[in-house]
Amino acid sequence: MSIEPFYRESESYYSIKNWTEEFPGLTAGFTTRNGGESNGCFDSLNMGLHVGDKQANVIKNRAEIADLLQLPLDNWVAAEQTHGSRIHKVTPSDKGMGSTSYSTSIKDTDGFLTAHKNLLLTMCYADCVPLYFLDRKNGLMGVAHAGWKGTVDEIGPAMLTKFQGEGSSISDIDVVIGPSICKDCYVVDDRVMKRVKKVLEDGNDMPYNLKEEGQYHLDLKKVNKLLLLQRGLNDRQIHTSGYCSSCSSEFFSYRRDEGKTGRMMSFIGWKEK
């Protein structure tokens, strides 16, 4: 059994323990739904500015995490996520984009990467798969939002290509697959399965099984892992969380909460020494 990569730092967030312990100055993790200012279906640490919650509450929630991480909101970068595979290379000129206003988010983007310090890369989720990337040698880091569409559009492998374009070697890249909906909770139809089967190589250990005619249980975390393995990573470079956003009441879940819910946030950044 693999070791859970996420360690609870507070009621408000988990950190990627191995990375943050090995690399002083690196912060990387995933928020919960606990400890914020939001009410009702957004109770209480909703990090999404685009879901109908009061903007002032979301900003307070984000400011709370900013204080815990010691990286101010002015240094955050957020995206207008569209379930695609576009990846944006973040520079210091992007500081603050989308941090307190959804209208200023980086447009049509589901992945970020940067080697710059004093920036916090963020993405929002409510069942989709967070993917974290780190080049252990040169410090290049990235984060991606992989719903089923982004997954079959191969945003994970696309991030590896971006890293290589920045000088990284595949052998130096580690990936963490974060908390998201599990196979037991995630049922999809033939339309989705056709796309999944198209991108996976034939094998005996497929990440799905038939539930009933036209309905399948799908392990979206595993699909992402298999695509990364196909792209050249090995098992030792990929670390998968066992936490399910739908099973656990400490997370928001679009499926479980029938669409009216808040968002968790993935984050990764180097603090300036």
N, C-alpha and C positions, 0 to 999 in steps of 0.2 A: 504494500500500500504506500502511495506517495505521501510525503509530508505536506500538510496544509501550508501554503506559502503566506497566508494572511494571518496577522496577529492583532488582537484587539488592543488598541492604544487608549481608547476611551469609549464612552457610550456613543460617541459621534462618528468614529471612524476606525477602520482597520489599516494597518500598514503592511507592506511587503517586507517581512522581517529580515530575510537573508540579505536583501539588497541594502536596506537602510543600516544594517549593522556592519556590513562589509565596506560600504562607501560613505564615510562621514560627509555630511552636507547634502546627501541625496534624501529627498522625501518622496514617497510613492505609496499610494493606497487607495481606499474606497470608502466613501461615507455610508453611514446607516441612515435610518429615518428618525433617529432618536436625538433629542436634545435641542431642538430648534424652536422657532417662534410661530410656525404655521399652524393652522387649525383645520378642522374637518377632515376631508379626505387627504389633505396635504400634511396632516399631523405626523411629525412636527418639524423635521429637518429637511424640508423640500429644497433641493438645490436648482430646480428648473425654473427659469424665467418665462417659459413659453407654454405653461400648462394651465393657466387661469388663476394661479395663486396671486395674492397681493404682492406687488413688486417690492414694497418696503420690507415685507417679511422675508422674502427670498434674499434680499441684500443683507439683512441682519443675520440670516443663516450662513451665508457665505462669509460674512465678516467674522463670525464665530470660528469657522474653520480656518480662515486666514490667520486669526490670532493663535490658534492651536499649532498651526504649521509654521508660524513666524515668517510667512510670505504674504505681504499685503495685497489687497484686491487689485491695486494699481499694477501689479506684476502678473496678474492672471491673464490667460488667453482662453476664450471659449468659442464654440462653433455653432453655426446654424446647421445642425445635423439633418441630413436628408436620406439616410439609409443607403448611401452610395459608397464609392471607393476612392473619392478624391482626398489626397493627402497634401497638407500645406506645411512648408518649411517655415518655422516660426523664427522671427528675428526680434531684436529689441524694439523695433518700430511697431510691433504688434502688441506691446504691453497695454493691458487694460481693455483690449478688444473683447466685448461681450461679457465683461466681468460684472457690470451693474446694469446693463441694458441689453436686451436681446437684439435690438435693432443694429447694434454695433458689432455683433458676432461675425467671425470670419465666415463668409458665405459658402453654402453648398460644400461643406467639408465634414469628413468623418474620421480624419486622422491628422495628427500633428507629429512633427519631429523637430528637434533642435539640439545643438551642442552648447548653446548659450546658457550662462548661469543667471540666477535671479529672475527666472521666469517660471511660472507654474502652468503646465499644459493640462487642460481639463476637458472632460466629456461627460454627458449626462446619460442615465440609463434607468429603465424600469423593466428589466428582463433580458435585454440584449447583452451581448458578450463584450466585456472590456478586455482589450489586449494591450499589454505593456511590453515595451521593447527596451533593451539596454545593451549597448556595446561596452563590454567590460574593460576594453583597452583604451578607447578614446573618449568615453563618456557620452557619446551620442545617445539620446533617449527619444522614445516615442510612445504615443498612446493612440488606440483606434477603437471606434465604436462599430461592433459587428453584429447587427441584426441578421436575419436570415438572408436578406438581400445583399448586404455588405459582405457577408460570409461567402455566398456563391459568386459574388463579383471579385472575390479573392483579395480583400483589403489587407489580410495578413501577409500573404506573399508579396503584395504590392509594397508594403512597408519594408520588407527585406530588400527589395529592389532599390528603394529609396536610400536605405542604409548603405548598400553597396555603392550607390552613386556618390555618397559622401565619404567613401574610402574605407568602409567597414568590410571585414571578412566575415563570411557566414559563420565560421567557427568561433567567432568572438561574441556573437549575439545571443543573449538569453531572452526568453519570452515568458511572461506570466499571464495565464488566462484567469480572469477574475470571476467574482460571484455573478451568477446569472441563472436563468431558468434551467431546471434539470430535465432530463429525458422523461421522467415520469409525469412532469407537469406540462410538457410542451408537445402538443398534438398538431400536426400539419396535414395538408391534403396532397393530392396527387400533383397539383401544379407546383408546389414547393419541392416535393420529392424529385420531380423530374429535373429541376435545376440542381439539386444536391447531387443526384447520381451522375449528372453530366460532368461535374468538376472533380469527382473522386475517382482515383484509380481502383481497378478491381482488387478485392481482397476479401478475406474471410471474416474480418472483424469490423463490420459496417456499423455506423453510429445510429442505426434506426431499426425499428421492428414494426410489423403490421399490427395495428390495434383492432381494426375492423375494415371492411371494404372501403377503400379510399381514404383511410385515416391511419396516420403513422405516429408513433412516438419517436421524436428526433432529439438526439444529443448534440446540441449546437456547439457546446464547448469542444466536443470530440471532433466534429467536422473541422473546426478551426485548427485543432492540433494536427489532424491528418493532412490538411492542406499545407501546413508549415513543414511537416515531415517530407511531403512530396517536393517541397521547394529546397530541401537540403539540410534542414536542422535535424538533430538527433534527439532521442528521448531525454537525455540528460540536460538539454538546453531548454526544455519546455516544462513549466511547473503549473499545474492546474488546481484551482480552488475547488473544494467540495461544497461550498456554500451555494444554496439555491435561493434565488430572490423570491420565488413563489412559495416555497415551503416555509421559509422563515418570516415571522412577523416583524423582524427588525429591518426588513427591506420593503421598499415599494415594489409592486408587481402589476404591470399593465394587464396581464391575463387574470390573475387572481382578483384584482380590484375592478375588473370590467371596464378598464379604460380611463376611469376617473381617479387619478392618483398623482403623487409627486415623483420626483426623480432623485436617484443617488448620483454621486459624482466620482469619477476616477480622476486621479491627479498624479503628476510626476514632475519633479523639478529639482534643480541643483540650487542650493542656497549659496550666496556669495560668501566666501571665507574672509 
